[in-house]
Structure formats: C-alpha cells, structure tokens
Amino acid sequence: MSDKKKKKKKDSQLLIRINSEERDRFVALCDELDTSAAREIRKFIKTFLHEHDVTETE
C-alpha cells in the first residue's frame, strides 16, 4: 500500500452529550442502513472540514 493510501490510525475520541432519544433514533437508523454511528459521524466531520477548506495538520 502506498504512503498516500495508508489509513490514519484512529487514536483519539470525541465525547459529546446528546439527547438520549435522538441518540437511540440515530443508532437505530444507522443499523437499518447497515452502517455504524461512529462511521457516520467520522464521515460528517471529514465532509465538514472539506467544505470549510480546513487543511490537515501533522
């Protein structure tokens, strides 16, 4: 695998507080769509950063 295609290690956590009903609905929908809540949140963060043109830090 080339250096550019290597996946970055997931080495950090983000703790958030949300309404338990919304959390349960979100997790249930993710299950229905055969995805995980974590995957969808990571996808949201990557898209958000891209849309706001935030560059990577090393």
Buried (B, 14 or more C-beta within 10 A) or exposed (E): EEEEEEEEEEEEEEEEEEEEEEEEEBEEEBEEEEEEBEEBBEEEEEEEEEEEEEEEEE
